[in-house]
């Protein structure tokens, strides 16, 4: 999506905006198992702590019970990522963080994801990337595949090289889809 690429361009790693995100990453090497984790993978430090974050409508895509009048949709804890709106406004969100991935034979990202509501629009898009390369994407048409919350595991072994990588996920909504991640 052109909209999401513009968000990724604005928050590229060289802009030093790296502050917050959520994923677990495991790299298995030939000498035992090395593991690393993004800082604050379940967002429990709240907005502004460790992730770079942006929401065109709300300022941050992190949400707690105050976002929905006392109701929380967190899978675990209090805070979660919400790419969506209650007013049907055009919304664009971004969360990003830099992190080294240990060298190893294999690596995965594991998280809980939900794709709820909306009108089935393929314009509503969620994309997760590493170093600008998409590793996971869904649209509003994929609602049935990701009920709240669905465990997702993605093989990212090609990035298990001991280098520092840029993790980002972004969403664009114009059709009312709500993307939830924790």
Secondary structure, 3 states (H helix, E strand, C coil): CHHHHHHHHHCCHHHCCCCECCCEEEEECCCCEEEEECCCCCCCCCCCCCEEEEECCCCCCEECHHHHCCCCCCCCCCCEEEECCCCCCCEEEEEEEEEECCCCCEEEEEEEEEEEECCCCCCCEEEEEECCEEEEEEEHHHHHHCCCCEEEEEECHHHCCCCEEEEEEEEEECCCEEEEEC
